[in-house]
């Protein structure tokens, strides 16, 4: 079953509406087209996450996640996916620093050129075994970018099945290893950010089925760019963007250096109210799939969207703490603001909606019948903070959909208040039940 492109377009977030850290806000605004801003933001967050060593947060079941995550941008050819290349430039100074730091290291003459290469960015032109050895030589960390999915698939050829398995493990920071002639090369805790882009047909070659476990580990950004002609000549905006991104890259290098100096990981924590917001949103999504008789194989997309939101909130929190002058080389914890949590949830929810719809066209599709009808009300509730004013609720409604008018928001607020899911404190002021947790109260879930 095919979906109209308008449904995908309604699900996209405009970065201009998000409370972004300065390093992202300054560069995002150099793009005039909304879809290019979003591609740049999404890929930048993945690249920046790869520039954050020694940062971890505790999720359920004792899982310790780092900010690194996977992203796949899907659109037809010549649709603005090149914005990813600008995101890559944000990590260029970190890349150079790692290369310089590795000068003089002896490899014994046995490794390939790909394996000897140190740097933030890992090559996609290597075998699965060489990739693991290169990741090991890089301290288990790196960023991998492939702007053409078929190039990546071509590089690994018949080994793709093995490599796909390693990617699934790397996404969860699980140990990966490969055999050499005389020993085993292992990466105990891989921290990998992966950014891919390609056409819908290329993506369908990469993700053969939503059941294989790789699909649900990607944030999916699917869009239809306007069919317009772009001016061929250079513009002043191009040079402004180049200068702005270059300045931002220098700041990212400083951020990386601070975190690299840590003796133990910086702990990312969320308060009870923020955990409740995350749980409420994705529990609603999961319940909606069940109510619409969607195949259970899609449940993993919802559950891993929660992890994506967690990682995005971690990335935004570290960036903001750095810009506020926090001593990232010595402080013990960092936590998201309410606005950062909301931004992370909106982005992760957008990725999820895109993934659910795109799953229908996969080669081994399970033909889900996923509908967003009846979901808007619950998603709106999930995005509401613990304490808020009416104008905040209206802004959230507008950001979700142009069709969610002010009068509709008022109707939702009234219905939620009458059902006891909201308490109206005074005119225009609301709170969620059990939402009295003080702002900034740290909460880590106990290891299971």
N, C-alpha and C positions, 0 to 999 in steps of 0.2 A: 504494500500500500504506500502510495506517495503522499507527501504533505506539501502544501503550498509554501512558497518561500516566505510569504508574509508572516506565517507562524514563526519561522526562524527569526525574522527581523524583529518581531515584537519582543522576542526573548532577549535581545542583545542589550547590553548595558553601555551607556555612554560614559567613558571615563571622566568627562568634565563634570558629571554629577556625583563623583565619588570624592571623599575627603582624603586625597592622596598626600603622601610625604612630598616634600619640596623637590627631591631629586627626580621623582616621577612626574609631578605636576608640571615642572618647568619644561620637561621634554615632551610630554604628552600634548601640550597645547601648541606645539609646533606643527602638528598634523591638522589639516582642515577637514578631512573626511572622517565622519564618526567611526566607520569600520576600520580605517587605518589606525585611528587612535586606540581602538580596542585591541587590534592585533598587536600593536606596539606594547600596550600595557600588559597584556596577558603574557607575551613572550619575555618582556622585561622582568616580570615577577619571577619567572622560572630561572632566568639568567642570574638575577640578583640573589635568589635563593642559593644558587651554586657558589656565590661569593660570600657565604656565611658559614664558615667553619665553626665548630665548637658551639653550636646552638641546638638544643633539643627540648622537646616538650613531651610530657607523659599523657598518652591517650589510654583508652580502656584496655583491659587485659595486660597491663604492664608494658604496652608497646611504647617505645621511645622513638618519636619521629623527629627528623630534621626538616628544615623548610623545603628541601629539594622536592620537585614534583615533575610530572609529565604533562605535556600539552600537545595537542594536534589541531592545527588550523586547516579547515577544509573549505575550499571555494574553487570556482572554475579558474582557468588560466588567466593571467594578467588582471587579477582582481585586488591588487594591493597587498598581497602576502609578503612583498619585499620589505614591509615595515619590520619584519623579523630581523633583517640585517642591521637595522638601526639598534635594535635591542642588543644584538651581539656586541656592538661597539661599547655598550655600557660596561662590559666585562673585559675590554681589551687591555686596560692598564693592569688589571689583576693578572691576566694572561701573561703579559710581558714580565711582570714581577716573578711569577712562578718559574718561567723559563730562565730568567737571570739567576734565581736562587739555586737552580739545578745545575748550573755551569760547573764543570769540574768533576761531576759525579761519573764514576766509571761503571760501565755496564758489562765489562768483560768481553765485549765483542761478539756476544751470542745473540743479542736481541735484534729484531728488525728495526728499521727507522721509525715505524709507528710506535713500537714499544719503548724506544728510547726517548721519544718526544714528551717532555714535561710541559704542562701548561694548563690553564683552566679549560680550554676547549679541546675535546677529544675528537680524533678523526673518525669519520664514518666509513673510510676506505680501508677496512681491515677485516680479518676473519674474526669469528666469535672468540677464539682462543687469544688472538692478538689483542683484542679489545680488553679482555680481562687482565692480561699482563700489563697493558698500558695503564689501566685503571689502578692496578696494584702499584706500579711505579709512581703513580701520581698521588699516592697516599690514600687511595680509595675514593677520591673525590673528583668531580669534573662536570662539565656541561657538554652535551652532545646536541648539535643542531644540524638538521637535514632539511633544506628548503624544498627538496623534491623527494617525495617518499619513494618513488621508483628507483632513484639512485641508491638509497639505503638498501632496498630489497635486492637490487642488482649486486651490491657489494658482498652481501652475505649469501646470495644464491640459495643453494640447497641447504646451507647451514642455518637458514632463517629460523627453523623450528627450534634449534638449540639456542640461538641468540634470543629468541622471544622468551624462552624459559628463563634465561639469565636476567632479562629486563624485568620480568615479573618479580623475581627475587630481589633485584636491586631496588625496586620501588618500595619494598617493605624493609629495606636495610638488612636483608638476610644474607648470610655468607654465600659467596659464589666462588667457584674454583675451576681450574682447568689443568689438564695433565701436560707435563713436558716430558722430554725424553728421560730425564733422570730425577724429576721431582714433581711436586704439585704446587701450583701458584694459586693462592687463595686471597680473597679480599674479605676480611672478617665483617666489616660494616660498610658496604658501599653507600655513598651519598651522591646520587646522580640526578641531575636535571636534564630532561630530554625535551627538545622542541622540534616537532615535525610539521611540515605543511605539504599540501598537495591537493589535487583535484578530487572530487568525489569518487571517481573510478579508482584512483590510486589508493585512496583510503580504504576502499572495499577490498583491495588486494592485501592491504596490511592487516585489516581486521576482518578475518573471514567469518567470525561468529562472535556474538556477545557472550558466548559461553566459555571462551578460551582463557579468560582471566586477565588478558592484556588490555582488552577494550575498556573495562571498568576502571582501570588504573590511570587512564588518561582523562584530563580535562579536555572536552571537545568544544571547539569553536567553529560552528558551521554558519556561513552567511552567504548572502547573495548581494554582490556589489552592484551599484547602479551602472547601467550600460551607457556611460558617457565618455567623451574623448578628453584625455588629459593633455594639457599643454606640453608640447615637445621640448621647448627650450628651458634652460635653467631659470630659477626664480630666486629672489632675495630670501625667500623662506628656506630654501635649501641650504644656503650658507649659514643662516641663523640656526637652523637645526644642527648643522655640523658642529658649530661652536658650542651650542648648549649641551649637546650630548658629550662632547669632549670634556667640558667642565664637569659634567655629572660623573663621567668615568673616573676622573681624578678623585672625586669624593668617595666613589665606590671602593677605590683602592685603599683609601684611608680607613674605611669601614672594615675592609678585609684584614688589614694589618692589625687593627685593634682586636678583632676576634681571634686572629691567629696567635696572639700573644697569651691567650688565656691558658691557665693550667688545668682547668676543668670546664665542662660545658656550661654555657649560660642557659638557665632553665626558663622555659616559656610556661607561664601559668595563666589560667582563666578563672574568673570567679564563678560562683554558683549560677548567677543570673545568666552569664554568657554561655555556660554549659546548657542551661535550660533552653536558651534560644536556639542553639545548634540542635539539640535533641528534638525540640518541638517542630522545627522546620522539616527535618529529614524523616522524622517519624510520620509526619503528615504526608510526605511524599510516598513513603513506603505503604502507608495505609491506602492512599489513593490508587496505587498500582493494584493492590489486592481488590479494592472495590470495583475497579474496571476490568478485572479478570486478566490483567497483564501477566505474561509468563513469569514464573518465579525466578527464571534465569536473569531477569533484569534487576532483581533485588540488590545484587552486588554493586550495580552502578550507584544506587542510592546510598548504600552503606559506605562506599568509598568516597562519595561526594562529601560526607562528613569529615573524612580525613583530609580531603583537599581544602575544605574551609578552614580546618585547624592549621594546616601548613600555610595557607595564605595569610591568616591572622598573625601567625608567627613572623612571617616575612615583613608585613606592614609594621608590626610592633618594633622590630629591631631597627628598621629604617628610621622610624620616628624617634626612637630612643637615641640613636646616633645624632640625628639632627638637633635634638634638644640638649646635646652636650653630655649625655650620660657616659660614664666611664665603662665602655663595653669590655675593656680588658680586665675589669675587676668586679663589677656589680654581679649579684648572684641571680637575680630574676628579672624578667621583663614580662609585662602583661599588656593586652590590647585595650584601647579605649573603646567606648561604646560604638563610636563611629567606625573604627577600624573593624570591629567585629561585624557590624552591619555590612560593610563593604565586602568582607571576606565571604559572608553568607550569600550575598547577592551574586558574586562572581561564581561561586561554587554551584549555586542553584541554576545559574544560566548554563554552565557547562553540563550539568545533569540533564536539563531539559533538552539541550541539543543532542546529547547522547541517546536519550530515550527515543527521540524521533528518528535519528539517523540509523538506529539499530534495525529499523524496519526494512532498509534497503540492502543489508549485508547479504553476501552470497549464501551463507547458511543461516539465513534469517529465521528467527522463531516467530515471525509475523505477529508481533505484539499489537494489541489494539489499545494504544495509550492515548488517553484523552486528557486535556487540561481543563475540561469543563468541571466545575465544582471544586477545582483546586485553588482558585484564586483567593477565595475567602480564607482558607486555612494558611496559605503561604503568606498572605497579608498579616495574619495574626502572628505567625512565626517570626516575621521580620520586625514586629513591634518591640521596642526595648522594654525593660521592666517598668520604667517610669517615663512618661512622655506627655507632651502637650498636643492638642489637636493639630496644630500646624505641622508638627513632625509626622503625624499619621497621614496627613494630606500629601506631604512630600514623598513619603514612602509609596503611597498609592500611585502618584504620578510617575514615579520611577519604574513601577512595575508594568504599567500599561497606560497608554493615552486614554483607553476606554474606562479606566478606573477613575471616574470623576469625583469631584469633591462631595457631591451629594451621595454617591455610592459609599465613599469612605464614612460619611456620617451615619449612613444606614448600617454599615458594618459595626461601627463603634457602639451604636445603640443596641444592636443584636448581641454583641459580645458582653455588654454591660448587663443586659437583661438575663443572659445565660449564666452570669457569675464568673465568666472568664476574664472580665475586666472590672475594676472598681473605679467609679468616677469620684475623684476626691473633691473636685470643685469644678466650676465652669471651665471647660476646655482642658482639664488635667485628669490623667488616668494612670492607673497602676495595674500590673498583673498580680494575681494572688501569689503570695510567697515571694514577691519581688522586692523584699525589703533589704536584700544584701547590700551593704555599703559599697560604693564604687571603689574599685581597685582591690577588693578583698581577694587575696590569692587562694586558689584552690587547685590542688593536685590530687588526682585520683590514686588511690592506693594500688600498688602493684598486685596483680592477681596471681 
